[in-house]
Amino acid sequence: MEKTRVKPEALVGCEGFGVYGPTARIGSVEEVRTDSRNGRPRFLLVRAGLLGSWLVHVPVDQIDAVDVAARRLELRPGGLLAGPRA
């Protein structure tokens, strides 16, 4: 997969893209939420879980790479998937 660093503008229109962590698919992008002041993507709503029963808010700074041709987003290592912080 050819990776490019993600700019928030690159996430416009990525509804339906698969979202992947370091080892597995997390879910798919249901909606891109934008900042009301500047219109730039702020976070993604990701449908996750075995039956797609969870709706997870993923800040755009957690996206490490996007592959438009494959309709795939990769989350950065650590961060969101690292678990709760003490």
PDB file of N, CA, C and O in Angstrom:
ATOM      1  N   MET A   1       0.838  -1.177   0.000  1.00  0.00           N
ATOM      2  CA  MET A   1       0.000   0.000   0.000  1.00  0.00           C
ATOM      3  C   MET A   1       0.876   1.230   0.000  1.00  0.00           C
ATOM      4  O   MET A   1       1.817   1.334   0.786  1.00  0.00           O
ATOM      5  N   GLU A   2       0.566   2.160  -0.881  1.00  0.00           N
ATOM      6  CA  GLU A   2       1.302   3.414  -0.931  1.00  0.00           C
ATOM      7  C   GLU A   2       0.682   4.370   0.076  1.00  0.00           C
ATOM      8  O   GLU A   2      -0.498   4.704  -0.025  1.00  0.00           O
ATOM      9  N   LYS A   3       1.481   4.812   1.052  1.00  0.00           N
ATOM     10  CA  LYS A   3       0.972   5.665   2.110  1.00  0.00           C
ATOM     11  C   LYS A   3       1.326   7.122   1.842  1.00  0.00           C
ATOM     12  O   LYS A   3       2.379   7.433   1.286  1.00  0.00           O
ATOM     13  N   THR A   4       0.419   8.008   2.253  1.00  0.00           N
ATOM     14  CA  THR A   4       0.691   9.434   2.246  1.00  0.00           C
ATOM     15  C   THR A   4       0.268   9.986   3.597  1.00  0.00           C
ATOM     16  O   THR A   4      -0.712   9.528   4.184  1.00  0.00           O
ATOM     17  N   ARG A   5       1.011  10.971   4.087  1.00  0.00           N
ATOM     18  CA  ARG A   5       0.639  11.601   5.351  1.00  0.00           C
ATOM     19  C   ARG A   5      -0.720  12.269   5.185  1.00  0.00           C
ATOM     20  O   ARG A   5      -1.022  12.839   4.137  1.00  0.00           O
ATOM     21  N   VAL A   6      -1.514  12.191   6.205  1.00  0.00           N
ATOM     22  CA  VAL A   6      -2.884  12.657   6.112  1.00  0.00           C
ATOM     23  C   VAL A   6      -2.999  14.125   6.513  1.00  0.00           C
ATOM     24  O   VAL A   6      -2.554  14.540   7.583  1.00  0.00           O
ATOM     25  N   LYS A   7      -3.609  14.886   5.620  1.00  0.00           N
ATOM     26  CA  LYS A   7      -4.032  16.248   5.934  1.00  0.00           C
ATOM     27  C   LYS A   7      -5.532  16.146   6.138  1.00  0.00           C
ATOM     28  O   LYS A   7      -6.193  15.371   5.446  1.00  0.00           O
ATOM     29  N   PRO A   8      -6.087  16.911   7.073  1.00  0.00           N
ATOM     30  CA  PRO A   8      -7.530  16.789   7.325  1.00  0.00           C
ATOM     31  C   PRO A   8      -8.384  16.886   6.059  1.00  0.00           C
ATOM     32  O   PRO A   8      -9.407  16.211   5.947  1.00  0.00           O
ATOM     33  N   GLU A   9      -7.973  17.714   5.118  1.00  0.00           N
ATOM     34  CA  GLU A   9      -8.752  17.881   3.882  1.00  0.00           C
ATOM     35  C   GLU A   9      -8.845  16.577   3.089  1.00  0.00           C
ATOM     36  O   GLU A   9      -9.798  16.376   2.335  1.00  0.00           O
ATOM     37  N   ALA A  10      -7.866  15.695   3.254  1.00  0.00           N
ATOM     38  CA  ALA A  10      -7.857  14.424   2.520  1.00  0.00           C
ATOM     39  C   ALA A  10      -8.949  13.475   3.011  1.00  0.00           C
ATOM     40  O   ALA A  10      -9.255  12.482   2.352  1.00  0.00           O
ATOM     41  N   LEU A  11      -9.534  13.783   4.165  1.00  0.00           N
ATOM     42  CA  LEU A  11     -10.553  12.903   4.737  1.00  0.00           C
ATOM     43  C   LEU A  11     -11.969  13.247   4.285  1.00  0.00           C
ATOM     44  O   LEU A  11     -12.909  12.506   4.571  1.00  0.00           O
ATOM     45  N   VAL A  12     -12.123  14.360   3.587  1.00  0.00           N
ATOM     46  CA  VAL A  12     -13.443  14.722   3.058  1.00  0.00           C
ATOM     47  C   VAL A  12     -13.869  13.656   2.049  1.00  0.00           C
ATOM     48  O   VAL A  12     -13.122  13.323   1.129  1.00  0.00           O
ATOM     49  N   GLY A  13     -15.055  13.139   2.231  1.00  0.00           N
ATOM     50  CA  GLY A  13     -15.566  12.135   1.301  1.00  0.00           C
ATOM     51  C   GLY A  13     -15.083  10.724   1.556  1.00  0.00           C
ATOM     52  O   GLY A  13     -15.197   9.870   0.676  1.00  0.00           O
ATOM     53  N   CYS A  14     -14.540  10.451   2.746  1.00  0.00           N
ATOM     54  CA  CYS A  14     -14.033   9.095   3.000  1.00  0.00           C
ATOM     55  C   CYS A  14     -15.071   8.193   3.672  1.00  0.00           C
ATOM     56  O   CYS A  14     -14.712   7.155   4.228  1.00  0.00           O
ATOM     57  N   GLU A  15     -16.330   8.567   3.630  1.00  0.00           N
ATOM     58  CA  GLU A  15     -17.374   7.705   4.172  1.00  0.00           C
ATOM     59  C   GLU A  15     -17.324   6.344   3.467  1.00  0.00           C
ATOM     60  O   GLU A  15     -17.201   6.271   2.244  1.00  0.00           O
ATOM     61  N   GLY A  16     -17.421   5.289   4.244  1.00  0.00           N
ATOM     62  CA  GLY A  16     -17.360   3.944   3.697  1.00  0.00           C
ATOM     63  C   GLY A  16     -15.961   3.349   3.669  1.00  0.00           C
ATOM     64  O   GLY A  16     -15.817   2.147   3.445  1.00  0.00           O
ATOM     65  N   PHE A  17     -14.930   4.151   3.889  1.00  0.00           N
ATOM     66  CA  PHE A  17     -13.557   3.629   3.924  1.00  0.00           C
ATOM     67  C   PHE A  17     -13.399   2.696   5.116  1.00  0.00           C
ATOM     68  O   PHE A  17     -13.994   2.929   6.168  1.00  0.00           O
ATOM     69  N   GLY A  18     -12.607   1.648   4.961  1.00  0.00           N
ATOM     70  CA  GLY A  18     -12.268   0.773   6.067  1.00  0.00           C
ATOM     71  C   GLY A  18     -11.258   1.457   6.970  1.00  0.00           C
ATOM     72  O   GLY A  18     -10.389   2.189   6.496  1.00  0.00           O
ATOM     73  N   VAL A  19     -11.372   1.220   8.271  1.00  0.00           N
ATOM     74  CA  VAL A  19     -10.448   1.779   9.259  1.00  0.00           C
ATOM     75  C   VAL A  19      -9.701   0.618   9.893  1.00  0.00           C
ATOM     76  O   VAL A  19     -10.307  -0.324  10.404  1.00  0.00           O
ATOM     77  N   TYR A  20      -8.366   0.699   9.854  1.00  0.00           N
ATOM     78  CA  TYR A  20      -7.515  -0.398  10.312  1.00  0.00           C
ATOM     79  C   TYR A  20      -6.564   0.057  11.397  1.00  0.00           C
ATOM     80  O   TYR A  20      -6.003   1.151  11.339  1.00  0.00           O
ATOM     81  N   GLY A  21      -6.390  -0.812  12.398  1.00  0.00           N
ATOM     82  CA  GLY A  21      -5.373  -0.613  13.413  1.00  0.00           C
ATOM     83  C   GLY A  21      -4.133  -1.373  12.996  1.00  0.00           C
ATOM     84  O   GLY A  21      -4.048  -1.856  11.867  1.00  0.00           O
ATOM     85  N   PRO A  22      -3.164  -1.486  13.902  1.00  0.00           N
ATOM     86  CA  PRO A  22      -1.919  -2.175  13.562  1.00  0.00           C
ATOM     87  C   PRO A  22      -2.089  -3.646  13.175  1.00  0.00           C
ATOM     88  O   PRO A  22      -1.290  -4.173  12.401  1.00  0.00           O
ATOM     89  N   THR A  23      -3.111  -4.309  13.699  1.00  0.00           N
ATOM     90  CA  THR A  23      -3.229  -5.746  13.442  1.00  0.00           C
ATOM     91  C   THR A  23      -4.531  -6.178  12.780  1.00  0.00           C
ATOM     92  O   THR A  23      -4.621  -7.300  12.281  1.00  0.00           O
ATOM     93  N   ALA A  24      -5.542  -5.309  12.765  1.00  0.00           N
ATOM     94  CA  ALA A  24      -6.832  -5.761  12.249  1.00  0.00           C
ATOM     95  C   ALA A  24      -7.721  -4.589  11.841  1.00  0.00           C
ATOM     96  O   ALA A  24      -7.443  -3.431  12.153  1.00  0.00           O
ATOM     97  N   ARG A  25      -8.785  -4.924  11.141  1.00  0.00           N
ATOM     98  CA  ARG A  25      -9.785  -3.938  10.759  1.00  0.00           C
ATOM     99  C   ARG A  25     -10.583  -3.542  12.001  1.00  0.00           C
ATOM    100  O   ARG A  25     -10.992  -4.401  12.782  1.00  0.00           O
ATOM    101  N   ILE A  26     -10.800  -2.249  12.176  1.00  0.00           N
ATOM    102  CA  ILE A  26     -11.558  -1.734  13.310  1.00  0.00           C
ATOM    103  C   ILE A  26     -13.027  -1.558  12.932  1.00  0.00           C
ATOM    104  O   ILE A  26     -13.921  -1.888  13.711  1.00  0.00           O
ATOM    105  N   GLY A  27     -13.263  -1.039  11.737  1.00  0.00           N
ATOM    106  CA  GLY A  27     -14.626  -0.774  11.296  1.00  0.00           C
ATOM    107  C   GLY A  27     -14.609   0.032  10.013  1.00  0.00           C
ATOM    108  O   GLY A  27     -13.676  -0.072   9.218  1.00  0.00           O
ATOM    109  N   SER A  28     -15.647   0.840   9.810  1.00  0.00           N
ATOM    110  CA  SER A  28     -15.717   1.670   8.603  1.00  0.00           C
ATOM    111  C   SER A  28     -16.235   3.065   8.965  1.00  0.00           C
ATOM    112  O   SER A  28     -16.967   3.245   9.938  1.00  0.00           O
ATOM    113  N   VAL A  29     -15.839   4.029   8.163  1.00  0.00           N
ATOM    114  CA  VAL A  29     -16.217   5.424   8.399  1.00  0.00           C
ATOM    115  C   VAL A  29     -17.685   5.598   8.038  1.00  0.00           C
ATOM    116  O   VAL A  29     -18.096   5.345   6.905  1.00  0.00           O
ATOM    117  N   GLU A  30     -18.455   6.030   9.006  1.00  0.00           N
ATOM    118  CA  GLU A  30     -19.868   6.297   8.769  1.00  0.00           C
ATOM    119  C   GLU A  30     -20.090   7.759   8.395  1.00  0.00           C
ATOM    120  O   GLU A  30     -20.940   8.072   7.562  1.00  0.00           O
ATOM    121  N   GLU A  31     -19.318   8.653   9.020  1.00  0.00           N
ATOM    122  CA  GLU A  31     -19.522  10.078   8.768  1.00  0.00           C
ATOM    123  C   GLU A  31     -18.252  10.846   9.099  1.00  0.00           C
ATOM    124  O   GLU A  31     -17.494  10.464   9.991  1.00  0.00           O
ATOM    125  N   VAL A  32     -18.030  11.931   8.370  1.00  0.00           N
ATOM    126  CA  VAL A  32     -16.932  12.853   8.654  1.00  0.00           C
ATOM    127  C   VAL A  32     -17.557  14.091   9.284  1.00  0.00           C
ATOM    128  O   VAL A  32     -18.406  14.741   8.675  1.00  0.00           O
ATOM    129  N   ARG A  33     -17.138  14.415  10.501  1.00  0.00           N
ATOM    130  CA  ARG A  33     -17.653  15.607  11.182  1.00  0.00           C
ATOM    131  C   ARG A  33     -16.645  16.734  11.018  1.00  0.00           C
ATOM    132  O   ARG A  33     -15.441  16.532  11.173  1.00  0.00           O
ATOM    133  N   THR A  34     -17.148  17.922  10.702  1.00  0.00           N
ATOM    134  CA  THR A  34     -16.272  19.060  10.439  1.00  0.00           C
ATOM    135  C   THR A  34     -16.397  20.125  11.528  1.00  0.00           C
ATOM    136  O   THR A  34     -17.378  20.174  12.269  1.00  0.00           O
ATOM    137  N   ASP A  35     -15.382  20.966  11.597  1.00  0.00           N
ATOM    138  CA  ASP A  35     -15.360  22.096  12.513  1.00  0.00           C
ATOM    139  C   ASP A  35     -16.284  23.171  11.940  1.00  0.00           C
ATOM    140  O   ASP A  35     -16.157  23.534  10.771  1.00  0.00           O
ATOM    141  N   SER A  36     -17.198  23.672  12.739  1.00  0.00           N
ATOM    142  CA  SER A  36     -18.166  24.652  12.237  1.00  0.00           C
ATOM    143  C   SER A  36     -17.523  25.992  11.879  1.00  0.00           C
ATOM    144  O   SER A  36     -18.097  26.765  11.112  1.00  0.00           O
ATOM    145  N   ARG A  37     -16.350  26.271  12.421  1.00  0.00           N
ATOM    146  CA  ARG A  37     -15.692  27.550  12.141  1.00  0.00           C
ATOM    147  C   ARG A  37     -14.959  27.566  10.814  1.00  0.00           C
ATOM    148  O   ARG A  37     -15.017  28.557  10.086  1.00  0.00           O
ATOM    149  N   ASN A  38     -14.264  26.472  10.487  1.00  0.00           N
ATOM    150  CA  ASN A  38     -13.449  26.491   9.269  1.00  0.00           C
ATOM    151  C   ASN A  38     -13.813  25.401   8.262  1.00  0.00           C
ATOM    152  O   ASN A  38     -13.247  25.367   7.169  1.00  0.00           O
ATOM    153  N   GLY A  39     -14.733  24.521   8.602  1.00  0.00           N
ATOM    154  CA  GLY A  39     -15.179  23.489   7.671  1.00  0.00           C
ATOM    155  C   GLY A  39     -14.215  22.338   7.470  1.00  0.00           C
ATOM    156  O   GLY A  39     -14.465  21.462   6.642  1.00  0.00           O
ATOM    157  N   ARG A  40     -13.110  22.320   8.218  1.00  0.00           N
ATOM    158  CA  ARG A  40     -12.139  21.223   8.083  1.00  0.00           C
ATOM    159  C   ARG A  40     -12.582  20.021   8.906  1.00  0.00           C
ATOM    160  O   ARG A  40     -13.166  20.188   9.976  1.00  0.00           O
ATOM    161  N   PRO A  41     -12.310  18.809   8.418  1.00  0.00           N
ATOM    162  CA  PRO A  41     -12.656  17.614   9.195  1.00  0.00           C
ATOM    163  C   PRO A  41     -12.011  17.663  10.579  1.00  0.00           C
ATOM    164  O   PRO A  41     -10.835  17.992  10.729  1.00  0.00           O
ATOM    165  N   ARG A  42     -12.816  17.326  11.582  1.00  0.00           N
ATOM    166  CA  ARG A  42     -12.337  17.338  12.967  1.00  0.00           C
ATOM    167  C   ARG A  42     -12.239  15.931  13.537  1.00  0.00           C
ATOM    168  O   ARG A  42     -11.273  15.596  14.222  1.00  0.00           O
ATOM    169  N   PHE A  43     -13.248  15.107  13.249  1.00  0.00           N
ATOM    170  CA  PHE A  43     -13.200  13.703  13.664  1.00  0.00           C
ATOM    171  C   PHE A  43     -14.088  12.871  12.762  1.00  0.00           C
ATOM    172  O   PHE A  43     -14.931  13.390  12.030  1.00  0.00           O
ATOM    173  N   LEU A  44     -13.875  11.559  12.833  1.00  0.00           N
ATOM    174  CA  LEU A  44     -14.650  10.607  12.048  1.00  0.00           C
ATOM    175  C   LEU A  44     -15.541   9.805  12.984  1.00  0.00           C
ATOM    176  O   LEU A  44     -15.138   9.472  14.099  1.00  0.00           O
ATOM    177  N   LEU A  45     -16.736   9.499  12.537  1.00  0.00           N
ATOM    178  CA  LEU A  45     -17.581   8.547  13.247  1.00  0.00           C
ATOM    179  C   LEU A  45     -17.347   7.201  12.581  1.00  0.00           C
ATOM    180  O   LEU A  45     -17.618   7.027  11.393  1.00  0.00           O
ATOM    181  N   VAL A  46     -16.841   6.255  13.357  1.00  0.00           N
ATOM    182  CA  VAL A  46     -16.478   4.939  12.830  1.00  0.00           C
ATOM    183  C   VAL A  46     -17.405   3.889  13.425  1.00  0.00           C
ATOM    184  O   VAL A  46     -17.524   3.768  14.644  1.00  0.00           O
ATOM    185  N   ARG A  47     -18.051   3.140  12.562  1.00  0.00           N
ATOM    186  CA  ARG A  47     -18.904   2.022  12.980  1.00  0.00           C
ATOM    187  C   ARG A  47     -17.982   0.847  13.243  1.00  0.00           C
ATOM    188  O   ARG A  47     -17.297   0.380  12.333  1.00  0.00           O
ATOM    189  N   ALA A  48     -17.955   0.363  14.479  1.00  0.00           N
ATOM    190  CA  ALA A  48     -17.001  -0.670  14.885  1.00  0.00           C
ATOM    191  C   ALA A  48     -17.717  -1.785  15.638  1.00  0.00           C
ATOM    192  O   ALA A  48     -18.921  -1.722  15.887  1.00  0.00           O
ATOM    193  N   GLY A  49     -16.946  -2.800  15.991  1.00  0.00           N
ATOM    194  CA  GLY A  49     -17.485  -3.925  16.740  1.00  0.00           C
ATOM    195  C   GLY A  49     -17.867  -5.066  15.827  1.00  0.00           C
ATOM    196  O   GLY A  49     -18.012  -4.890  14.617  1.00  0.00           O
ATOM    197  N   LEU A  50     -18.026  -6.216  16.404  1.00  0.00           N
ATOM    198  CA  LEU A  50     -18.316  -7.429  15.649  1.00  0.00           C
ATOM    199  C   LEU A  50     -19.546  -7.280  14.756  1.00  0.00           C
ATOM    200  O   LEU A  50     -19.535  -7.713  13.604  1.00  0.00           O
ATOM    201  N   LEU A  51     -20.585  -6.680  15.275  1.00  0.00           N
ATOM    202  CA  LEU A  51     -21.810  -6.488  14.503  1.00  0.00           C
ATOM    203  C   LEU A  51     -22.014  -5.035  14.095  1.00  0.00           C
ATOM    204  O   LEU A  51     -23.105  -4.645  13.681  1.00  0.00           O
ATOM    205  N   GLY A  52     -20.958  -4.241  14.215  1.00  0.00           N
ATOM    206  CA  GLY A  52     -21.078  -2.824  13.869  1.00  0.00           C
ATOM    207  C   GLY A  52     -21.948  -2.067  14.851  1.00  0.00           C
ATOM    208  O   GLY A  52     -22.581  -1.076  14.485  1.00  0.00           O
ATOM    209  N   SER A  53     -21.987  -2.521  16.096  1.00  0.00           N
ATOM    210  CA  SER A  53     -22.886  -1.938  17.084  1.00  0.00           C
ATOM    211  C   SER A  53     -22.286  -0.758  17.844  1.00  0.00           C
ATOM    212  O   SER A  53     -23.001  -0.080  18.582  1.00  0.00           O
ATOM    213  N   TRP A  54     -21.000  -0.499  17.681  1.00  0.00           N
ATOM    214  CA  TRP A  54     -20.366   0.637  18.361  1.00  0.00           C
ATOM    215  C   TRP A  54     -20.169   1.762  17.364  1.00  0.00           C
ATOM    216  O   TRP A  54     -19.899   1.526  16.187  1.00  0.00           O
ATOM    217  N   LEU A  55     -20.309   2.983  17.846  1.00  0.00           N
ATOM    218  CA  LEU A  55     -20.011   4.161  17.058  1.00  0.00           C
ATOM    219  C   LEU A  55     -18.903   4.903  17.791  1.00  0.00           C
ATOM    220  O   LEU A  55     -19.122   5.432  18.881  1.00  0.00           O
ATOM    221  N   VAL A  56     -17.721   4.942  17.199  1.00  0.00           N
ATOM    222  CA  VAL A  56     -16.528   5.485  17.843  1.00  0.00           C
ATOM    223  C   VAL A  56     -16.144   6.804  17.185  1.00  0.00           C
ATOM    224  O   VAL A  56     -16.121   6.908  15.958  1.00  0.00           O
ATOM    225  N   HIS A  57     -15.843   7.814  18.004  1.00  0.00           N
ATOM    226  CA  HIS A  57     -15.361   9.097  17.509  1.00  0.00           C
ATOM    227  C   HIS A  57     -13.845   9.017  17.398  1.00  0.00           C
ATOM    228  O   HIS A  57     -13.167   8.793  18.401  1.00  0.00           O
ATOM    229  N   VAL A  58     -13.307   9.194  16.210  1.00  0.00           N
ATOM    230  CA  VAL A  58     -11.863   9.128  15.977  1.00  0.00           C
ATOM    231  C   VAL A  58     -11.366  10.506  15.528  1.00  0.00           C
ATOM    232  O   VAL A  58     -11.707  10.953  14.433  1.00  0.00           O
ATOM    233  N   PRO A  59     -10.562  11.190  16.362  1.00  0.00           N
ATOM    234  CA  PRO A  59     -10.009  12.482  15.955  1.00  0.00           C
ATOM    235  C   PRO A  59      -9.117  12.316  14.717  1.00  0.00           C
ATOM    236  O   PRO A  59      -8.452  11.292  14.561  1.00  0.00           O
ATOM    237  N   VAL A  60      -9.107  13.317  13.847  1.00  0.00           N
ATOM    238  CA  VAL A  60      -8.323  13.203  12.614  1.00  0.00           C
ATOM    239  C   VAL A  60      -6.836  13.052  12.887  1.00  0.00           C
ATOM    240  O   VAL A  60      -6.119  12.506  12.049  1.00  0.00           O
ATOM    241  N   ASP A  61      -6.346  13.519  14.038  1.00  0.00           N
ATOM    242  CA  ASP A  61      -4.917  13.370  14.320  1.00  0.00           C
ATOM    243  C   ASP A  61      -4.527  11.926  14.642  1.00  0.00           C
ATOM    244  O   ASP A  61      -3.341  11.624  14.779  1.00  0.00           O
ATOM    245  N   GLN A  62      -5.513  11.032  14.763  1.00  0.00           N
ATOM    246  CA  GLN A  62      -5.240   9.617  15.002  1.00  0.00           C
ATOM    247  C   GLN A  62      -5.062   8.835  13.698  1.00  0.00           C
ATOM    248  O   GLN A  62      -4.677   7.666  13.728  1.00  0.00           O
ATOM    249  N   ILE A  63      -5.338   9.464  12.563  1.00  0.00           N
ATOM    250  CA  ILE A  63      -5.195   8.809  11.268  1.00  0.00           C
ATOM    251  C   ILE A  63      -3.752   8.950  10.798  1.00  0.00           C
ATOM    252  O   ILE A  63      -3.231  10.059  10.680  1.00  0.00           O
ATOM    253  N   ASP A  64      -3.119   7.820  10.535  1.00  0.00           N
ATOM    254  CA  ASP A  64      -1.711   7.806  10.132  1.00  0.00           C
ATOM    255  C   ASP A  64      -1.547   7.817   8.614  1.00  0.00           C
ATOM    256  O   ASP A  64      -0.624   8.444   8.095  1.00  0.00           O
ATOM    257  N   ALA A  65      -2.429   7.134   7.906  1.00  0.00           N
ATOM    258  CA  ALA A  65      -2.276   7.021   6.451  1.00  0.00           C
ATOM    259  C   ALA A  65      -3.631   6.811   5.805  1.00  0.00           C
ATOM    260  O   ALA A  65      -4.561   6.281   6.413  1.00  0.00           O
ATOM    261  N   VAL A  66      -3.715   7.242   4.547  1.00  0.00           N
ATOM    262  CA  VAL A  66      -4.933   7.042   3.770  1.00  0.00           C
ATOM    263  C   VAL A  66      -4.546   6.482   2.404  1.00  0.00           C
ATOM    264  O   VAL A  66      -3.583   6.930   1.782  1.00  0.00           O
ATOM    265  N   ASP A  67      -5.312   5.501   1.957  1.00  0.00           N
ATOM    266  CA  ASP A  67      -5.119   4.930   0.628  1.00  0.00           C
ATOM    267  C   ASP A  67      -6.473   5.049  -0.078  1.00  0.00           C
ATOM    268  O   ASP A  67      -7.366   4.222   0.109  1.00  0.00           O
ATOM    269  N   VAL A  68      -6.597   6.092  -0.888  1.00  0.00           N
ATOM    270  CA  VAL A  68      -7.870   6.375  -1.547  1.00  0.00           C
ATOM    271  C   VAL A  68      -8.256   5.246  -2.501  1.00  0.00           C
ATOM    272  O   VAL A  68      -9.420   4.851  -2.560  1.00  0.00           O
ATOM    273  N   ALA A  69      -7.282   4.729  -3.246  1.00  0.00           N
ATOM    274  CA  ALA A  69      -7.566   3.663  -4.216  1.00  0.00           C
ATOM    275  C   ALA A  69      -8.132   2.418  -3.533  1.00  0.00           C
ATOM    276  O   ALA A  69      -9.031   1.769  -4.068  1.00  0.00           O
ATOM    277  N   ALA A  70      -7.608   2.086  -2.352  1.00  0.00           N
ATOM    278  CA  ALA A  70      -8.077   0.912  -1.611  1.00  0.00           C
ATOM    279  C   ALA A  70      -9.223   1.242  -0.653  1.00  0.00           C
ATOM    280  O   ALA A  70      -9.774   0.347  -0.012  1.00  0.00           O
ATOM    281  N   ARG A  71      -9.587   2.545  -0.554  1.00  0.00           N
ATOM    282  CA  ARG A  71     -10.624   3.000   0.376  1.00  0.00           C
ATOM    283  C   ARG A  71     -10.305   2.518   1.790  1.00  0.00           C
ATOM    284  O   ARG A  71     -11.099   1.830   2.432  1.00  0.00           O
ATOM    285  N   ARG A  72      -9.107   2.905   2.253  1.00  0.00           N
ATOM    286  CA  ARG A  72      -8.578   2.400   3.524  1.00  0.00           C
ATOM    287  C   ARG A  72      -7.890   3.513   4.301  1.00  0.00           C
ATOM    288  O   ARG A  72      -7.128   4.300   3.740  1.00  0.00           O
ATOM    289  N   LEU A  73      -8.173   3.569   5.611  1.00  0.00           N
ATOM    290  CA  LEU A  73      -7.490   4.474   6.534  1.00  0.00           C
ATOM    291  C   LEU A  73      -6.771   3.640   7.578  1.00  0.00           C
ATOM    292  O   LEU A  73      -7.290   2.619   8.030  1.00  0.00           O
ATOM    293  N   GLU A  74      -5.573   4.076   7.964  1.00  0.00           N
ATOM    294  CA  GLU A  74      -4.841   3.388   9.025  1.00  0.00           C
ATOM    295  C   GLU A  74      -4.675   4.316  10.214  1.00  0.00           C
ATOM    296  O   GLU A  74      -4.299   5.479  10.067  1.00  0.00           O
ATOM    297  N   LEU A  75      -4.964   3.778  11.408  1.00  0.00           N
ATOM    298  CA  LEU A  75      -4.759   4.543  12.627  1.00  0.00           C
ATOM    299  C   LEU A  75      -3.289   4.511  13.006  1.00  0.00           C
ATOM    300  O   LEU A  75      -2.584   3.540  12.729  1.00  0.00           O
ATOM    301  N   ARG A  76      -2.835   5.579  13.642  1.00  0.00           N
ATOM    302  CA  ARG A  76      -1.443   5.611  14.065  1.00  0.00           C
ATOM    303  C   ARG A  76      -1.235   4.646  15.228  1.00  0.00           C
ATOM    304  O   ARG A  76      -2.154   4.416  16.014  1.00  0.00           O
ATOM    305  N   PRO A  77      -0.028   4.077  15.343  1.00  0.00           N
ATOM    306  CA  PRO A  77       0.254   3.169  16.460  1.00  0.00           C
ATOM    307  C   PRO A  77       0.164   3.917  17.782  1.00  0.00           C
ATOM    308  O   PRO A  77       0.445   5.114  17.855  1.00  0.00           O
ATOM    309  N   GLY A  78      -0.233   3.192  18.830  1.00  0.00           N
ATOM    310  CA  GLY A  78      -0.405   3.845  20.130  1.00  0.00           C
ATOM    311  C   GLY A  78      -1.691   4.643  20.099  1.00  0.00           C
ATOM    312  O   GLY A  78      -2.686   4.195  19.531  1.00  0.00           O
ATOM    313  N   GLY A  79      -1.683   5.795  20.689  1.00  0.00           N
ATOM    314  CA  GLY A  79      -2.828   6.692  20.630  1.00  0.00           C
ATOM    315  C   GLY A  79      -4.141   6.055  20.986  1.00  0.00           C
ATOM    316  O   GLY A  79      -4.289   5.498  22.073  1.00  0.00           O
ATOM    317  N   LEU A  80      -5.095   6.127  20.088  1.00  0.00           N
ATOM    318  CA  LEU A  80      -6.464   5.675  20.317  1.00  0.00           C
ATOM    319  C   LEU A  80      -6.548   4.212  20.744  1.00  0.00           C
ATOM    320  O   LEU A  80      -7.371   3.866  21.591  1.00  0.00           O
ATOM    321  N   LEU A  81      -5.724   3.364  20.182  1.00  0.00           N
ATOM    322  CA  LEU A  81      -5.802   1.929  20.477  1.00  0.00           C
ATOM    323  C   LEU A  81      -4.907   1.489  21.633  1.00  0.00           C
ATOM    324  O   LEU A  81      -4.850   0.300  21.946  1.00  0.00           O
ATOM    325  N   ALA A  82      -4.213   2.421  22.265  1.00  0.00           N
ATOM    326  CA  ALA A  82      -3.300   2.062  23.340  1.00  0.00           C
ATOM    327  C   ALA A  82      -4.012   1.748  24.630  1.00  0.00           C
ATOM    328  O   ALA A  82      -3.400   1.207  25.551  1.00  0.00           O
ATOM    329  N   GLY A  83      -5.301   2.075  24.728  1.00  0.00           N
ATOM    330  CA  GLY A  83      -6.062   1.814  25.944  1.00  0.00           C
ATOM    331  C   GLY A  83      -6.097   3.034  26.830  1.00  0.00           C
ATOM    332  O   GLY A  83      -5.485   4.052  26.509  1.00  0.00           O
ATOM    333  N   PRO A  84      -6.809   2.947  27.949  1.00  0.00           N
ATOM    334  CA  PRO A  84      -6.941   4.086  28.832  1.00  0.00           C
ATOM    335  C   PRO A  84      -5.618   4.478  29.459  1.00  0.00           C
ATOM    336  O   PRO A  84      -4.762   3.636  29.733  1.00  0.00           O
ATOM    337  N   ARG A  85      -5.471   5.769  29.678  1.00  0.00           N
ATOM    338  CA  ARG A  85      -4.245   6.273  30.313  1.00  0.00           C
ATOM    339  C   ARG A  85      -4.480   6.426  31.816  1.00  0.00           C
ATOM    340  O   ARG A  85      -5.584   6.740  32.262  1.00  0.00           O
ATOM    341  N   ALA A  86      -3.422   6.197  32.575  1.00  0.00           N
ATOM    342  CA  ALA A  86      -3.527   6.318  34.038  1.00  0.00           C
ATOM    343  C   ALA A  86      -3.583   7.768  34.468  1.00  0.00           C
ATOM    344  O   ALA A  86      -3.672   8.055  35.662  1.00  0.00           O
TER     345      ALA A  86
END
